[in-house]
């Protein structure tokens, strides 16, 4: 957001990641005019209890620091009401005392292990191998908050030594930590506590902790409010406060109603007597429309985020919490939104290899100078690092250092590239990127050897313009925004990614057409997709695949099966066994899946196969036809000595082994049948979304045409809902949350004719739409289309969501390790 230069003006010396901090961060000094670091400011979007281990690690590496200021985006009230938080109503003051106490214990351990004074043990926490972890923790219990051990603030007084007494800790609330794609589109940080908090407990009506439960209108099986609902409500409240808005709250869906009630209670408690600008807040459950994010729509942004690799998650947090989340998923781990644009690969030339021959020697020399006081074994490790650099496996080249996410808007010469491309279709977005490249080349007075043609750009055309614009280092720095965007579009439109996306679009169209026919036709299409994808996967592993056979894998068939079952539930009544298909049709699908899994195990981590993967892999290896087996010369020599005197010796053991193997194979197949039955229970839930969700069951959002007469059956729920709302039509299930004063007028003064009329969200000039569970790029475009078609240019519409969803994310949430299947 352009904050780095401002931070330098304020005296900041270095900026680094709290979770991924290493000892070399101490050597960075971006601000030569500043004194040695004596203060640390930590900004986090996690709960203090989650960030505690990393804060301790940071303080142990910077023991010369006298003041630590922590800014968290989770409010003090949210900390106190969060179920798993050990902090009370005065959460920030409690944490300040507990952090000082734990830091004192930590410095004692470091001093006892080293036998040296604490100040002289600073370099003990700066080893390159463990990045400071060896002196901090040996288990998670060592860094748990002291409140869990029964320690209190009173025990801190009189016991703090010099190291702890010199440290001053203060905790503050810093709201508005979010990820804006544009001034009107935002999501929450992918690794923040709000986006990763559980939105539904495991029960009959829930699908995944990442989605709200089904909106049945009935009381939930779970007694407590999900943590994700509480944190989302507090986030939206403080967002409205910072924007100086008074929210008129509307909700669609059971969890959205819960969030709306929490927001209403908070507004009634804290906003009495305040005059603010009025705005409408529309909360929507993602579970009301799971089809739109599952499908591969016409959006260049969706293609980019589905094609490009993402930054790896914080490894230490995954290792620490991974086992717990699998057993009791009170939280989940979402994919980071930080896409890695392979700029180095696109711009790599022969000239860049000259730089590689010198980089390893320079870095190794720097590390030797940095660790000159270390022992001989450390020098051996540096030699290994040098070898890894020469092999190209460890440290990046000069060009690869430019890899990363989209450049901030501050460096775009005033052109908001990402904002302009958000609501573009694939063809329109690619043409716009090509136009930007041509304009940048004209400004830099650079010519290309490739002839450009009007219309959709080809791969060679984009590649030549990118390389020409980045050939000069000054031009690369000036135009890095458009170069990054064009490179991302180039990767997304590459055949290796676009062919798979287009194959999905074709398959989804076939399923949609079949859903308009008969259930037998749709079931046959789903079975055909399963069989074809399994055959393709088997040939890929056998290296016999013909490219014309299609790019969809066997695990892709599971996503298409999810889409097929949602379409079946929307078009056909329940035929039998709780699903949209007959028993015979579903039995055929189950047998196809079982046979396909036995021959071609999917690479994705599917929840219903958990604990059975190793046995399936062993079974596949046993049943592989080994055509390359030939008798060795030793076997031939042994066979020469065989005669009748040996008879059939040993055949009995072989027959016994074969019978035992056959029994094991039968047991495996029976177990797999049970797992597939559980899979279809989840598919039945998906097919019953419309029949069990009250807002969808009551109709109104699935009309064949919109109010102007144009068909819009292929539009998502957000488009249909906003179209009805902006035209001031009634929406079944849409609830308005009135304030305390409004309820008083309705119940008390209403009998005297002084009641207030129910407000309409279309009367507001500012409308904030927030989807609990996430949004995708297609919905961004459809929301803009609904607004423009309404003829209300005076409305400022802001769209937000828990995260940005891709079809692969949907498969992981519905059938992966974080699903309830």
C-alpha positions, 0 to 999 in steps of 0.5 A: 500500500506504499507504506514502506517509504513512510516507515523509513521516514519514521525511522524504521530500520528493517521490515520482516515477517514475524513468523519467518524471522531469521537471524540475518534480519538483524543485519539489515539496515535500510535506514543508515541515519537511525540509531541501533534498534531499541524498539520493535513494532509488531503488527499481526492479524492473529489472536495474541495467543496464536502469535505468542510463540513468534513474539517470544522468538522475536524478543529473544533475537532482539534482546537489546530492545527496550520497548515492544509495541504490538498492534493486533487487528483483533479487538480486545472485546473479540479476544475476551469472547473468543472461545479458545482464548485464555485472555479475559475482559482486560485482554491487552493488559493481561497479555502485556503482563503474561508476555513479560513473565514468559520472556523472563522465564525464557531468558532464564533458560537461555542463561542456564543453558549457556552458562553466560550472562544474557547480553553475551548470549545474543549470538547464541540465538542467531545460528543459521541452522535453527534460526533461533528456535533451539534456545527458545522452545523444545515443545509447544508447551514451553511457549504457551501463555502463562495463564494456561499454567495457572500463573497470575499477574501478581507473581510477576511483581518482585521477580523480574530480573534486569533483562525483563525489567528493561523491556516495556510491552504495550498492546493496542488494537489496530483494525482495518487489516484487510487485503484490498484488490481495489477501493471497492473489493476486499477480502480478509488476510488469508492467514489471519485469525478471522478468515481461518476461524471456524464458521460451522461446527460439525453437525448434520447441516454443516459441510466444512469449517470454512463455510456457514451451515445450511440455512434451514431456519431451525436451531443449530445442533451446536450450542455455541456461536462459531468463532468465525461468526464472532470475529467476523462481526467484530471486524465489520463493526470496527470497519464501519467505525473507521469509515464513520458509517451507521449500518442498516444491517440486512442478512440472508442465511442463518449464520449471517443472521447470527452475525447481524444480531451480534453487530446490532447488539454492539452498535446499540451498546457503543454507538448511542448518541453518535451521528454518522452517515447511514449505509446498508450492510448486506450479509450473505452465507456462502453456503446458499450458492456453492455452485458459482465458486465451484465453476470455472467462469469467464474471468481473467483474475480467476484464471490467474489465481488458479494458475499461478503458484502461491507463497508457502504458508508459515511452516512453523505454524503449520507444524505446530498446529497441523495435528490439532486442526486435523483432530478438532478443526476449530480453525482451518488453513486457507491458501495464501493469496500471495501469488508468485509471478514467475518473472525470473523464468519469463525474463531469463536469458543467457546473460543472467547465467553470467551472474550465477557464477559469482553470486554463490561466492559472494553470499558464502563470503558474506556468511563467513564474515557474519559468522566469523566467530562460529565453530568449524562445523558451521563453516562446513555448513556454509560450504554446503550452502555454497554447493546448493547455490551453485546447483541453483537450488537455494538462493535466487538469481538477480532476476528471480529476486523480482518474483512475487505478487502484484506491485502496489498501485503506488508504482503504477504511474497512476494506473490501477491495473489490478483494479481495472482487470478485476471485472474483465472477462478473459478476452477483454482482460487480455486485450487490455493488458496488451494495450497497456504494454503497447502504451508503455513501449511507446512511452519508453520508445522501444520497438519489438521484432514481433508484428502485433495484430489487433484482437486477442494477443498470442503467447509470443506477442505478449512474451516479446513485449514483456522482454522488450519492456524489461530489457533496460533495467531503468524501464523494468523498474519504472514499468514493473507494475504492468510487467508483473500483470502481463506476466501473470496473464501470460502464465494463466493463458499458457496452454498448460493452464488454459487447456485445463480451464477450457476443458472444465468449462466444456464439461460444466456446460455438458453437465448443465445441459444434461441437468435440463434433460433427465436424471438418467442423462446427468448420471450417465455424464457424471459416470462418463467423466469419472471413467474417462478421467481415470483412464487418462490418469492411468495412461499418464502414469504409464506414460502412454497418454495421447494429448488429445485425450484431455487434460482433466485428471481423476481428482478433477472428476470429483469437482465435476461430480460436486457440480453435477450433484448441485445441478441435480438437486436444483433440477430433480426431486429426490429420487431415492436414498436421499439423493437426486438419482435412483438407486441403480444410477447411484450404484453405478456411480459408486462402482465406477469410483471404486474401480477408478480409485483402485486403478488410479489413486487421486493425488489430492488429499481427500478426506474420505480416503484418510488412513487408506492411502498407503494400502491403496498405493501398495495395492496399485503397485502389486497389480501393476503389469510388470512386462519388463521382467526377465529371468537373470542369468543366475535364475537360469543357472538355478533352473538347470538343476531342477528335476522331478525329485523336488516335485511341488515343494513350496507350492503350498506356501505360495497358494497360502500367500495367494489366498491371504492376498486375495482376502486382503484385497477383498477387505480393502475393497469393502473398506473402500466401498464404505468410504465411498458411501460416506462420500455420497452422503456429502454429495447428498447434502450438496444436492439438498442445498436448495430444498433444505435452505429456507431462502432458496426453498421459498423461491424468488432467486431462481427465476427463469428471467430477470425483471427486464425480460432477459434470461439470467439463469446462468448468473450467480446468487449475488447478481440475482439478489442484488437485482431484486434488492436494487429494484426494491422487490421482496427477497424471501428470507432477507431479514432486517436487524433493527436497533434497540430504538427501532425495536422500541418504536416497533413494539411500544409506540407502534400501537399509537401509530408511531412505528417506523417503516421497514427500511430498504437497502436500496435507499442507501447511497453506500452498500457494503455486501459481505459474503461469509465464506468467500467470493470469486472473480466472476461474482465481482463482475456480476455485482458490477453488472447488477449495479450498472443495470439498475440505473443507480450510478449514485450508489457506492457499492463495496464487495467483501468476503472472507477470502478469494475462492478458486475451484481448487479451494472449493474441492479442498473445502468440500472433500479435502482435509478440512471437510466434514465428509 
